[in-house]
Amino acid sequence: MMTKPSFGILFFGIIWMCITNVDAQLPNRVKHMQGTATVNGIEVTVTHVGEINTSGVEYYCDGQTGPYYFGLDYERRYGNFEFSFSPPISHVTIDFTGLTGDSENMEEMQVFINGEHYAIPEPGKKLCEDLAVLTSKGNIRPCRDCGVSGWKGTRIEGPIEKLTISDTILHGTPGGVLFALYIGDPVPENNDEYTAVKKIKAGDIAAGKGILITSTLIATATLSLKDKFENIVSLEYFKINDEQIYVDARLLIKGTYVLDIVSGEQVEKQKLVIE
């Protein structure tokens, strides 16, 4: 004879389903494996290094992770996925799964934001496996001898133009890792403080191209170049005329720089972006 569930059990079940449903329906999940697609009004470009696997990923962890499954390149012993966002995004949320490690096999995941290593400050929450291990450097390793491990809910605030997630094989032949990626809203660049924004690709610089800067202050100006951390960076250029210079950017790495053009009490700021 079937018995009717008590109100307490029924209430708990409803709350649990609601919580589970909220977790399962984070918006703006990125799913394309390569190329460019629009997600939440943002152009998301995906590239990868190393071997990947797409077979059966949709069934792993009840579809709560993936489709990004990599870390299987045992010759290179390294792989990554790189995501570029245009415009930049407010934040990302990442769920990691499938890490494996024991006395013979070990791998480590790292996250890079806008080209800089990001130290994850704390572990996430349990998803469908044992909890992975957060290293002292803010990277992720599998728990030893516990099968597979990972976590959900690593949220990183932006603005974010580029996200790279890598997996390095430290020894042996671990089984690779999976992750799901959710993105926030677009963050339009605020260029009001700059008189000009110059963008150039690193490949064009390597091919010998420079950056043309135009300003009516050039003739009497003092010039200085700073990186995003406000550090002074070596500036090499030659003067074309009293209103133009040509910046040689071959010694600059990818990133965002600010060129200060100062003449007396007049100051111009121009933004230089090397992509």
Backbone as a ProteinNet text record, in pm:
[ID]
protein_1_A
[PRIMARY]
MMTKPSFGILFFGIIWMCITNVDAQLPNRVKHMQGTATVNGIEVTVTHVGEINTSGVEYYCDGQTGPYYFGLDYERRYGNFEFSFSPPISHVTIDFTGLTGDSENMEEMQVFINGEHYAIPEPGKKLCEDLAVLTSKGNIRPCRDCGVSGWKGTRIEGPIEKLTISDTILHGTPGGVLFALYIGDPVPENNDEYTAVKKIKAGDIAAGKGILITSTLIATATLSLKDKFENIVSLEYFKINDEQIYVDARLLIKGTYVLDIVSGEQVEKQKLVIE
[TERTIARY]
83.8	0	87.5	64.2	145.8	107.5	208	183.6	211.6	140.7	155.8	275.4	363.7	480.6	438.8	517.8	487.2	513.3	452.7	470.5	617.1	687.7	828.3	912.6	891	968.1	934.3	806.3	763.9	822	818.1	871.2	1020.1	1094.4	1238.2	1267.9	1186.6	1206.9	1188.1	1085.9	1060.8	1177	1222.2	1334.2	1457.7	1484.4	1603	1596.2	1479.3	1464.8	1486.4	1438.9	1456.2	1603.8	1675.6	1818	1892.5	1861.4	1927.6	1898.5	1775.6	1736.7	1809.5	1826.1	1899.1	2043.4	2106.8	2244.7	2258.4	2157.3	2167.3	2136.9	2084.2	2041.3	2113.4	2242.9	2320.9	2310.9	2287.6	2267.6	2399.2	2384.6	2495.3	2611.1	2576	2679.5	2742	2872.8	2946.5	2966.1	2934.6	2940.8	3015.7	3045.6	3110.8	3258.6	3311	3445.7	3554.7	3520.6	3620	3548.8	3624.9	3565.8	3491.6	3409.5	3340.6	3189.8	3126.8	2981.1	2938.9	2813.8	2762.4	2686	2726.8	2661.6	2632.2	2504.7	2464.6	2510.2	2504.6	2542.7	2692.3	2770.7	2916.8	2975.2	3069.5	3140	3245.8	3226.8	3317.9	3396.4	3527.9	3614.4	3690.7	3683.5	3742.7	3853.3	3969.3	4077.9	4130.8	4203.8	4259.1	4394	4471.2	4600.9	4595.1	4646.7	4650.7	4527.1	4528.2	4419.6	4296.8	4179.3	4053.9	3967.3	3862.7	3770.1	3628.1	3539.7	3399.8	3304	3355.3	3270.7	3209.6	3078.2	3008.3	3013.9	3069.4	3084.5	2950	2848.6	2717.8	2652.7	2702.7	2645.6	2722.7	2842.5	2925	2867	2855.6	2804.8	2667.8	2585.7	2450.4	2449	2554.3	2559	2591.1	2631.4	2660.2	2799.9	2879.5	3015.5	3043.8	3163.8	3194.5	3129.2	3135.3	3185.1	3336.6	3406.6	3550.7	3623	3676.6	3743.1	3880.1	3985.2	4120.1	4221.1	4350.7	4454.9	4493.2	4478.3	4501.2	4620.8	4698.6	4812.7	4935.9	4963.4	5069.2	5208.1	5216.6	5347	5383.7	5291.3	5316.5	5308.8	5223.8	5202.7	5145.3	5071.1	5010.1	4895	4793.4	4684	4611.5	4539.9	4459.9	4342.8	4247	4141	4152.8	4141.3	4148.3	4020	3964	3839.8	3866.4	3828.8	3840.3	3699.8	3678	3545.3	3544.6	3449.4	3434	3286.4	3246.5	3328.4	3368.3	3454	3491.1	3367.6	3383.1	3269.2	3288.4	3175.3	3177.4	3236.8	3218	3269.5	3254.5	3320.5	3300.5	3276.9	3205.2	3191.1	3232.8	3318.5	3376.3	3351.3	3305.9	3292.1	3396.5	3477.5	3584.4	3550	3575.8	3550.8	3652	3655.4	3729.3	3877.6	3929.7	4072.4	4105.6	4218.9	4260.3	4405.6	4433.2	4569.4	4591.1	4707.8	4748.6	4900.3	4961	5107.1	5178.8	5107.7	5171.1	5123.2	5012.2	4954.1	4916.1	4946.6	4911.5	4902.8	4803	4785.2	4748.7	4761.3	4730.8	4666.6	4557.3	4488.4	4526.9	4540.5	4568.5	4473.5	4448.3	4361	4439.6	4421.6	4485.4	4377.7	4381.2	4286.4	4362.1	4319.6	4384.1	4535.2	4576.1	4717.6	4795.8	4734.3	4803.1	4750.4	4841.9	4800.7	4703.5	4594.7	4495.9	4502.4	4532.5	4537.3	4396.6	4337.9	4203.4	4209	4125.4	4139.3	4084.8	3986.8	3926.5	3861.5	3849.3	3783.1	3635.3	3577.4	3434.5	3356.2	3235.6	3147.8	3143.4	3105.6	3098.7	2997.6	3034.9	2946.3	2899	2973.6	2932.8	3045.4	3152.8	3271.2	3327	3436.5	3508.8	3565.9	3594.2	3651	3797.5	3834.6	3973.8	4052.6	4182.2	4272.9	4318.2	4310.7	4361.2	4505.6	4599.2	4740.7	4771.9	4890.1	4933	4947.1	4960.6	4972.6	4839.3	4730.8	4599.3	4562.5	4623.9	4590.9	4511	4466.8	4381.5	4450.7	4455.8	4506.3	4402.2	4406	4311.5	4347.9	4247.1	4276.1	4334.1	4429.3	4498.7	4413.9	4418.3	4356.3	4208.4	4139	3995.8	3913.4	3970.7	3897.6	3906.8	3793.5	3791.2	3746.4	3787.2	3754.1	3739.1	3682.6	3661.1	3580.5	3520.2	3426.3	3351.2	3251.8	3174.5	3178.5	3150.9	3125.9	3244.2	3355.3	3464.7	3424.9	3398.8	3356.3	3471.4	3500.6	3610.5	3553.8	3576	3524	3612.1	3550.2	3620.3	3649.7	3665	3637.4	3740	3691	3773.7	3767.4	3881.8	3892.2	3935	4015.8	4067	4077.8	4033.2	4041.1	4112.7	4211.9	4281.6	4275.8	4235.1	4233.5	4324.4	4427.1	4526.4	4530.5	4581.1	4603.2	4742.4	4825	4960.9	4972.6	5027.6	5051.5	5184.9	5179.2	5301.1	5375.2	5303.7	5365.1	5256.3	5297.8	5205	5111.4	4996.2	4895.5	4758	4736.5	4604.2	4496.9	4371.2	4260.4	4207.9	4276.8	4227.8	4120.4	4077.2	3982.3	3871	3759.9	3647.2	3612.2	3551.9	3498.7	3381.9	3294.3	3183.6	3210.8	3171.5	3199.3	3071.2	3047.4	2933.8	2988.2	2931.6	2984.9	2880.4	2930.2	2844	2802.8	2772	2722.5	2837.1	2810.7	2914.9	2947.4	3073.4	3119.4	3179.3	3106.6	3161	3285.8	3383.7	3505.1	3475.6	3526	3511.4	3635.4	3622.2	3736.4	3728.8	3638.9	3619.8	3746.4	3830.4	3948.8	4063.3	4047	4153.5	4119.3	4218.1	4195.5	4197.3	4256.7	4258.3	4284.5	4234.7	4260.9	4319.4	4440.6	4509.4	4521.8	4475.7	4486.5	4571.4	4657.7	4742.3	4766.7	4773.2	4796.1	4946.4	4978.4	5118.7	5185.9	5109.1	5165.3	5204.5	5126.6	5160.3	5287.5	5304	5426.1	5546.6	5531.8	5642.3	5678.7	5579.7	5604.1	5665.2	5688.4	5756.5	5669.6	5541.3	5453.6	5466.2	5443.9	5446.3	5313	5309	5185.2	5201.6	5116.2	5121.2	5041.8	5106.8	5044.6	5037.2	4918	4898.2	4849.8	4913.8	4873.2	4930.7	4852.6	4900.1	5003.5	5024.1	5120.2	5258.9	5272.7	5396.2	5519.9	5512.6	5631.7	5701.2	5625.4	5683.7	5656.9	5613.5	5566	5676.3	5650.4	5724.1	5636	5692.2	5613.6	5653.9	5555.3	5583.9	5478.2	5518.9	5430.7	5421	5296.8	5274.6	5193.1	5220.3	5138.6	5015.3	4934.7	4808	4828.5	4953	4982.4	5047.2	5045.4	5102.7	5255	5316.9	5462.8	5511.6	5618.4	5677.1	5740.8	5711.4	5761.8	5850.1	5956.3	6047.4	5971.8	5991.1	5922	6024.6	6013.2	6102.1	6018.2	6057.4	5980.2	6070.3	6021.9	6089	5985	6029	5939.4	5924.6	5800.5	5772.5	5763.8	5686.9	5674.3	5627.6	5588	5551.1	5419.6	5347.9	5221.2	5210.7	5319.3	5312	5442.5	5427.2	5541	5502.5	5602.8	5582.4	5645.6	5561.9	5609.5	5654	5777.1	5828.5	5786.6	5695.8	5637.7	5693.1	5805.6	5855.9	5896.3	5926	5965.4	5848	5728.9	5611.9	5539.3	5491.6	5414.2	5265.9	5184.4	5040.7	4985	4892.9	4833.1	4788.5	4752.6	4702	4800.2	4827.3	4921.3	4856.8	4908.3	4861.7	4981.7	4969.8	5073.3	5033.2	5114.3	5090.7	5169.4	5097.6	5158.9	5139.2	5247.9	5238.9	5317.4	5247.7	5311	5263.3	5350.6	5309.9	5198.3	5085.6	4970.9	4872.2	4902.5	4815.5	4858.7	4759.9	4787.7	4690.9	4744.7	4663	4700.5	4600	4624	4573.7	4659.3	4618.1	4637.5	4538.3	4539.9	4595.3	4693.4	4752.6	4721.9	4661.3	4623.5	4696.1	4774.5	4844	4772.3	4711.6	4627.6	4702.3
-119.5	0	124.7	215.4	335.1	435.8	490.8	591.7	729.8	825.8	964.7	1027.4	1093.6	1154.1	1264.4	1279.7	1385.4	1521.6	1623.7	1760.4	1801.3	1759.9	1799.1	1743.2	1615.4	1552.5	1616.6	1642	1702.2	1842	1920.7	2057.3	2055.9	1965.9	1955.4	1917.8	1825.6	1783.6	1896.5	1979.2	2092.9	2191.7	2223.2	2316.6	2261.9	2132.4	2072.2	2080.3	2053.2	2060.7	2203.1	2299.9	2440.1	2477.9	2436.4	2467.8	2401.8	2272.7	2200.7	2265.7	2308.8	2370.5	2502.1	2581	2706.9	2681	2581.9	2549.9	2503	2430.4	2370	2469.5	2587.1	2678.4	2812.5	2809.2	2931	2977.3	3105.1	3151.4	3166.8	3179.5	3219	3118.8	2992.4	2889.1	2888.5	2880.3	2875.1	2728.6	2692.9	2551.9	2524	2624.9	2593.3	2562.4	2469.9	2416.6	2498.9	2569.3	2653.7	2757.3	2858.9	2965.1	3065.2	3148	3256.8	3236.5	3255.4	3251	3361.3	3404.7	3510.4	3449.1	3484.2	3437.3	3560.2	3582	3696.5	3829	3837.5	3960.1	3983.2	3880.5	3891.3	3796.7	3843.8	3756.5	3678.2	3546.7	3460	3376.1	3393.7	3319.4	3213.3	3088	2974.7	2913	2893.1	2817.6	2718.3	2617.7	2521.9	2470.9	2421.9	2359.8	2218.8	2122	1984.9	1905.5	1777.7	1687.1	1713.2	1698.1	1712.7	1589.7	1574.9	1463.9	1517.1	1477.8	1521.4	1403.6	1282	1162.7	1142.6	1142.2	1112.7	1220.4	1335.9	1442.1	1489.8	1489.4	1540.1	1454.8	1331.9	1244	1248.2	1305	1304.6	1400.8	1355.2	1439.4	1497.1	1414	1453.9	1583.1	1602.4	1718.2	1848.7	1843.6	1966.5	2021.1	1948	1992.8	1976.9	2014.5	2013.2	2130	2133.1	2028.1	2025.4	2104.7	2118.4	2008.3	1910.4	1793.7	1783.6	1803.1	1809.4	1760.3	1785.9	1733.6	1591.9	1557	1420	1409	1515.6	1516.4	1469	1338.3	1279.9	1303.2	1351.6	1386	1529.5	1621.7	1761.9	1781.6	1701	1704.8	1838.4	1900.7	2030	2053.6	2121.8	2162.5	2280.8	2355.5	2464.4	2497.4	2568.7	2634	2783.3	2861.8	3007.9	3069.8	3161.6	3230.1	3380.4	3442.4	3587.5	3646.3	3759.4	3818.5	3960.2	3986.8	4121.6	4159.1	4259	4336.3	4252.6	4307.9	4235.3	4202.4	4104.3	4058.8	4092	4094.9	4134.1	4026.7	3899.4	3791	3658.4	3555.1	3418.5	3328.5	3218.7	3113.7	2982.5	2906.7	2785.4	2667.9	2555.7	2429.9	2332	2275.3	2184.1	2041.4	1943.3	1803.7	1712.3	1587.3	1482.4	1474.6	1551.5	1543.7	1409.6	1351.3	1222.2	1229	1164.4	1163.6	1051.2	989	888	888	783.3	781.1	781.1	743.5	734.7	841.1	906.1	1002.7	1131.2	1245.1	1372.4	1480.9	1566.5	1680.4	1803.4	1920.5	2045.4	2145.1	2205.3	2307.2	2445.5	2538.5	2677.8	2767.3	2885.5	2983.8	3112	3170.9	3297.8	3396.3	3517.6	3622.9	3737.3	3769.7	3877.5	3857.4	3731.6	3700.5	3684.3	3709.6	3700.1	3580.3	3511.1	3398.1	3444.4	3369.5	3400.8	3294.3	3335.9	3243.1	3228.6	3112.1	3087.2	3098	3180.9	3206.2	3096.2	3020	2918.4	2810.4	2688.5	2582.4	2613.5	2551.2	2565.3	2464.4	2436.6	2344.1	2210.3	2107.3	1972.4	1969.3	1905.8	1893.3	1748.2	1663.5	1523.7	1428.5	1483.2	1403.6	1447.2	1383.7	1431.9	1570	1646	1779.3	1769.7	1850.7	1859.6	1938.9	1957	2022	2156.1	2260.4	2392.2	2402.9	2430.8	2439.4	2575.2	2586.4	2711.2	2824.4	2789.3	2890.2	2921.5	2865.9	2896.2	2816.8	2700.1	2611.3	2491.9	2405.5	2293.8	2162.1	2073.4	1938	1837.9	1715.9	1613.5	1566.8	1525.8	1458.6	1321.7	1277.4	1151.5	1030.7	931.1	801	812.5	903.8	916.6	909.7	850.3	840.9	971.6	1039.9	1167.5	1276.6	1400.5	1509.7	1639.6	1737.4	1868.9	1955.3	2060.9	2141.4	2235.7	2303.6	2399.6	2536.7	2638	2770	2861.6	2840.4	2937	3058.2	3169.4	3292.6	3393.3	3450.7	3546.1	3675.2	3784.8	3914.2	3975.8	4055.4	4119.2	4264.6	4343.2	4301.8	4201.6	4109	4002	4006.9	4022.1	4019.1	3881.8	3813.2	3682.6	3591.1	3468.3	3365.5	3244.4	3194.4	3072.1	2971.4	2850.3	2742.1	2631.9	2598.6	2501.9	2379.5	2270.8	2148.1	2097.1	2080.6	2030.6	1892.2	1798.2	1663.3	1664.9	1648.5	1651.2	1519.2	1407.7	1277.4	1175.1	1068.4	961.8	998.7	932.6	954	971	1081.7	1105.7	1117.1	1113.4	1101.9	1229.8	1342.2	1467.9	1528.4	1647.8	1721.8	1780.8	1812.3	1876.6	2004.1	2098.5	2215.5	2274.5	2339.6	2416.3	2563.2	2647.7	2791	2871.3	2964.1	3055.7	3198.2	3286.6	3422.9	3523.9	3637.7	3745.7	3837.2	3961.5	4058.4	4134.9	4194.2	4274.3	4399.2	4437.4	4559.9	4649.4	4748.9	4838.3	4908.5	4921.1	4991.5	5139.8	5194.8	5338	5409	5466.3	5531.5	5683.9	5734.1	5878.9	5952	5885.8	5954.4	5953.7	5883.6	5875.8	5958.6	6028.3	6103.7	6012.5	5893	5795.4	5657.8	5556.9	5417.5	5349.2	5297.3	5232	5083	4999.9	4855.7	4797.7	4703.3	4638.7	4495.2	4405.2	4263.8	4237.8	4149.5	4116.7	4064.5	3991.7	3940.4	4050.2	4159.9	4273.4	4342.5	4349.5	4409.1	4325	4192.3	4102.8	4114.9	4152.1	4169	4304.7	4387.3	4514.5	4637.8	4621.2	4737.6	4802.1	4933.9	5008.2	5075.6	5167.9	5235.3	5385	5440	5581.8	5660.3	5757.3	5841.5	5984.3	6043.8	6181.4	6267.1	6383.4	6477.4	6614.9	6717	6854.9	6894.8	6812.3	6843.3	6785.8	6707	6631.5	6720.6	6837.7	6921.6	6956	6977.4	7021.5	6922.9	6803.5	6711.6	6624.4	6581.5	6472.6	6348.1	6236.4	6114.6	6008	5936.8	5822.2	5715.3	5589.3	5476.4	5391.3	5353.3	5272.2	5148.8	5038.6	4919.2	4927	4820.7	4825.2	4833	4805.3	4814.8	4948.7	5042	5175.6	5174.2	5066.3	5061.6	5131.5	5209.1	5273.8	5168.2	5177.3	5082.5	5157.2	5092.2	5154.2	5192.3	5315.7	5367.1	5401.7	5334.8	5362.3	5412.9	5525.7	5585.4	5678.6	5713.2	5821.1	5923	6047	6158.8	6177.5	6184.3	6206.6	6356.3	6425	6571.1	6622.4	6750.2	6809.8	6757.4	6675.2	6622.5	6470.9	6404.5	6259.9	6191.6	6077.9	5989.9	5848.1	5764.8	5625.4	5539.8	5468.2	5389	5251.3	5215.6	5080.8	4992.6	4897.8	4818.3	4676.8	4652.1	4514.6	4458	4544.2	4496.8	4485.9	4519.5	4515.8	4382.1	4330	4206.1	4239.2	4136.9	4158.6	4221.8	4315.5	4381.4	4521.9	4596.2	4731.9	4830.3	4939.5	5040.7	5178.2	5274.5	5412.5	5501.4	5579	5674.2	5811.9	5870.3	6005.2	6103.7	6201.6	6307.5	6437.6	6489.6	6602.6	6720.9	6833.5	6957.9	7069.7	7113	7214.2	7160.2	7230.3	7186.3	7103.3	7082.8	7004	6856.3	6769	6625.9	6551.5	6465.8	6374.3	6231.6	6146.4	6004.5	5927.3	5841.3	5754.7	5608.8	5528.3	5387.3	5303	5218.7	5129	4986	4910.8	4773	4680.3	4589.5	4490.5	4357.9	4305.3	4186.3	4060.9
0	0	0	-93.2	-106.2	2	67.5	170.4	116.3	163.4	120.3	189.8	117.6	180.7	275.4	381.8	478	416.3	477	425.9	430.1	540.6	553.2	441	410.7	302.3	169.2	146.6	20.7	5	113.8	109.9	79.9	149.4	125.9	-18.8	-73.1	-211.4	-309.2	-284.7	-374.4	-369	-245	-230.6	-299.8	-281.2	-343.9	-496.2	-552	-698	-745.5	-669.1	-708.4	-708.3	-601.8	-594.8	-709	-731.3	-839.7	-973.1	-994.6	-1120.2	-1142.5	-1034	-1047.1	-1088	-1021	-1053.9	-1197.8	-1246	-1379	-1490.1	-1453	-1557.3	-1552.6	-1521.8	-1535.2	-1680.3	-1701.3	-1839	-1915.4	-2045.5	-2133.3	-2132.2	-2152.3	-2159.5	-2298.1	-2301.5	-2428.1	-2464.9	-2590.6	-2627.7	-2758.7	-2838.5	-2966.2	-2943.7	-3022.6	-3000.6	-3066.4	-3173	-3239.4	-3324.2	-3367.2	-3446.7	-3359.2	-3423.6	-3355.1	-3358.2	-3243.9	-3233.1	-3136.5	-3148.8	-3062.8	-2945.9	-2825	-2702.2	-2616.6	-2583.6	-2501.3	-2562.5	-2695	-2763.1	-2772.1	-2739.3	-2738.1	-2841.2	-2920	-3013.6	-2936.2	-2930.6	-2856.2	-2957	-2957.5	-3048.6	-2969.2	-3016.3	-2945.2	-3030.2	-2968.6	-3031.6	-2928.1	-2974.5	-2879.6	-2926.4	-2830.9	-2856.3	-2799.7	-2873.6	-2824.6	-2861.9	-2829.4	-2864.4	-2778.1	-2838.6	-2765.9	-2793.4	-2712.9	-2731.3	-2718.2	-2807.9	-2800.4	-2785.3	-2784.7	-2780.8	-2642.3	-2635.4	-2511.1	-2405.2	-2439.7	-2339.8	-2287	-2373.6	-2332.3	-2223.6	-2203.8	-2102.4	-1970.6	-1974	-1854.4	-1750.3	-1628.6	-1519.4	-1554.3	-1622.7	-1662.9	-1744.7	-1824.8	-1912.4	-1843.3	-1716.4	-1643	-1669.9	-1744.1	-1772.7	-1922.2	-1964.8	-2107.1	-2177.9	-2309.2	-2398.4	-2413.7	-2333.3	-2350.8	-2273.7	-2348.8	-2292.5	-2358.6	-2281.5	-2339.8	-2236.1	-2260.9	-2173.7	-2208.6	-2337.2	-2382	-2476.3	-2485.5	-2576.7	-2500.8	-2508.7	-2427.2	-2485.7	-2608.3	-2665.2	-2627.6	-2651.9	-2616.3	-2465	-2399.8	-2255.5	-2208.5	-2297.4	-2265.8	-2361.9	-2314.3	-2401.7	-2340.5	-2422.6	-2366.9	-2457.9	-2401.7	-2476.1	-2448.5	-2554.8	-2540.6	-2593	-2515.9	-2550.5	-2556.1	-2667	-2680.7	-2687.8	-2620.4	-2608.4	-2663.6	-2751.6	-2807.2	-2808.7	-2728.5	-2633.6	-2513	-2426.4	-2304.2	-2219.8	-2130.8	-2051	-1903	-1831.3	-1690.3	-1600.7	-1634.7	-1551.6	-1625.4	-1573.4	-1620.3	-1499.6	-1521.6	-1421.1	-1486.3	-1417.9	-1475.3	-1381.8	-1439	-1365.7	-1420.1	-1332.2	-1371	-1329.1	-1414.8	-1379.3	-1447.7	-1400.5	-1469	-1441.7	-1346	-1317.9	-1254.1	-1295.8	-1241.5	-1195.4	-1082.8	-1032	-932.5	-940.3	-843	-839.6	-788.1	-774.7	-909.6	-1015.9	-1147.3	-1245.2	-1215.7	-1309.6	-1236.4	-1299.1	-1237.2	-1344.5	-1332	-1422	-1340.2	-1403.4	-1332.8	-1428	-1384	-1463.2	-1414	-1509.2	-1476.7	-1554	-1499.1	-1562.2	-1585.8	-1704.4	-1737.9	-1782	-1726.6	-1759.3	-1826.8	-1949.5	-2026.2	-2033.9	-2048.2	-2065.3	-1937.4	-1820.9	-1692.8	-1613.3	-1545.2	-1462	-1354.6	-1337.4	-1235.2	-1127.3	-1005.1	-892.5	-835.4	-851.2	-798.5	-646	-585.4	-440.9	-350.9	-396	-310.8	-396.7	-343.4	-420	-439.6	-541	-563.4	-481.2	-526.5	-456.2	-529.3	-456.8	-513	-627.3	-736.8	-851.7	-862.7	-930.6	-945.8	-909.1	-850.6	-819.9	-684.5	-645.5	-528.3	-556.6	-451.3	-468.8	-509.7	-607.9	-649.3	-544.7	-571.7	-476.7	-533.2	-451	-488.6	-440.6	-533.4	-495.8	-433.4	-376.7	-313.6	-415.3	-543.4	-648.7	-714.7	-660.7	-714.6	-837.5	-855.4	-967.2	-914.7	-1005.5	-967.1	-1000.5	-900.6	-921.6	-873.2	-927	-879.7	-739.9	-665.4	-538.5	-571.8	-493.4	-523.1	-485.9	-572.8	-545.2	-509	-577.5	-549.1	-677.6	-780.8	-907.2	-983.5	-999.3	-1069.1	-972.5	-1001.8	-911	-987.9	-921.8	-981.2	-886.3	-938.5	-859.8	-952.3	-898.7	-976.6	-909.7	-992.4	-936.6	-921.6	-994.1	-990.2	-1073.8	-1007	-1074.4	-1071.1	-1187.1	-1200.8	-1257.6	-1186.6	-1228.9	-1337.1	-1424.7	-1534.3	-1508.2	-1615.1	-1753.6	-1807.2	-1887.8	-1942.7	-2094.5	-2157	-2302.4	-2351.9	-2270.5	-2311.9	-2190.3	-2207.5	-2104	-2162	-2090	-2131	-2015.9	-2046.6	-1948.6	-2000.7	-1923.6	-1969.9	-1880.2	-1936.1	-1859.9	-1894.6	-1792.5	-1810.7	-1748.8	-1824.9	-1773.7	-1699.3	-1568.7	-1487.2	-1493.9	-1493.1	-1519.5	-1549.1	-1616.6	-1651.4	-1764.8	-1766.7	-1870.7	-1807.3	-1738.8	-1679.2	-1786.5	-1743.9	-1838	-1897.6	-1878.6	-1932.5	-1842.6	-1878.9	-1795.2	-1881.5	-1814.8	-1881.8	-1806.3	-1878.4	-1808.6	-1886.5	-1811.7	-1868.1	-1842.2	-1937	-1927.3	-1946	-1853.5	-1860.6	-1856	-1938.9	-1945.7	-1900.4	-1852.7	-1806.9	-1920.4	-1885.9	-1982.6	-2047.9	-2163.9	-2228.8	-2148.7	-2150.1	-2084.8	-2192.3	-2239.5	-2342.6	-2290.9	-2377.2	-2338.8	-2320	-2211.4	-2186.6	-2238.3	-2356.9	-2420.9	-2412.2	-2325.7	-2318	-2276.4	-2193.8	-2144	-2245	-2357	-2455.9	-2579.1	-2629.9	-2753.5	-2874.7	-2859.9	-2969	-2911.3	-2980.7	-2944.3	-3067.6	-3052.8	-3164.2	-3135.1	-3228.4	-3212.1	-3325.3	-3287.5	-3387.1	-3343.3	-3437.3	-3406	-3390.4	-3296.9	-3272.3	-3398.5	-3479.2	-3604.3	-3701	-3702.1	-3788.2	-3740	-3607.3	-3552.2	-3590	-3579	-3614.9	-3762.1	-3843.4	-3987	-4019.7	-3917.6	-3939.3	-3930.1	-3899.8	-3890.4	-3752.7	-3749.3	-3624.9	-3601.5	-3504.9	-3467.9	-3493.4	-3576.9	-3609.3	-3505.6	-3443.4	-3342	-3394	-3383.8	-3428.9	-3312.6	-3293.8	-3189.5	-3220.8	-3192.5	-3214.2	-3109.5	-3007.8	-2901.6	-2927.5	-3031.8	-3054	-3053	-3115.4	-3134.7	-3004	-2897.3	-2769.9	-2656	-2689.3	-2586	-2527.4	-2403.2	-2340.5	-2346.2	-2390.4	-2410.8	-2309.6	-2260.8	-2174.3	-2199.3	-2187.1	-2213.8	-2087	-2048.9	-1929.8	-1965.9	-1894.7	-1913.2	-1824.2	-1821.1	-1746.6	-1596.1	-1551.6	-1409	-1372.9	-1468.8	-1449.9	-1444.1	-1489.8	-1497.2	-1623.9	-1611.3	-1728.6	-1818.3	-1947.5	-2045.9	-2145.3	-2187.7	-2284	-2411.8	-2456.6	-2574.8	-2681.8	-2795.9	-2909.2	-3026.2	-3081.9	-3191.4	-3272.2	-3391	-3464	-3508	-3512.7	-3539.6	-3690.2	-3735.7	-3877.6	-3906.3	-3825.4	-3835	-3698.4	-3691.2	-3562.9	-3506.5	-3582.6	-3533.1	-3541.8	-3582.3	-3597	-3554.8	-3487	-3458.8	-3499.7	-3515.8	-3552.9	-3443.9	-3368.1	-3255.5	-3303.1	-3266.9	-3293	-3175.8	-3199.8	-3090.6	-3083.8	-3146.8	-3153.7	-3017.6	-2922.1	-2790.4	-2693.8	-2739.5	-2653.1	-2667.6	-2555.7	-2558.9	-2575.1	-2598.4	-2611.6	-2484.3	-2503.3	-2388.2	-2421.7	-2317.7	-2331.7	-2268.3	-2338.8	-2292.8	-2304.9	-2226.8	-2235.1	-2264.7	-2371.5	-2409.7	-2360.2	-2270.2	-2220	-2305.8	-2358.8	-2438.8	-2360.8	-2303.7	-2211.2	-2266.9	-2280.1	-2323.8	-2232.2	-2140.3	-2043.2	-1955.6	-1952.9	-1874.5	-1956.7	-2083.6	-2170.1	-2167.9	-2152.8	-2147	-2238.1	-2322.9	-2401.8	-2363.7	-2364	-2341.1	-2461.7	-2516.1	-2625.1	-2583	-2614.3	-2574.6	-2690.1	-2658.4	-2757.4	-2716.7	-2807.6	-2779.3	-2876.1	-2821.1	-2903.7	-2884.4	-2991.8	-2984.2	-3029
[MASK]
+++++++++++++++++++++++++++++++++++++++++++++++++++++++++++++++++++++++++++++++++++++++++++++++++++++++++++++++++++++++++++++++++++++++++++++++++++++++++++++++++++++++++++++++++++++++++++++++++++++++++++++++++++++++++++++++++++++++++++++++++++++++++++++++++++++++++++++++++++

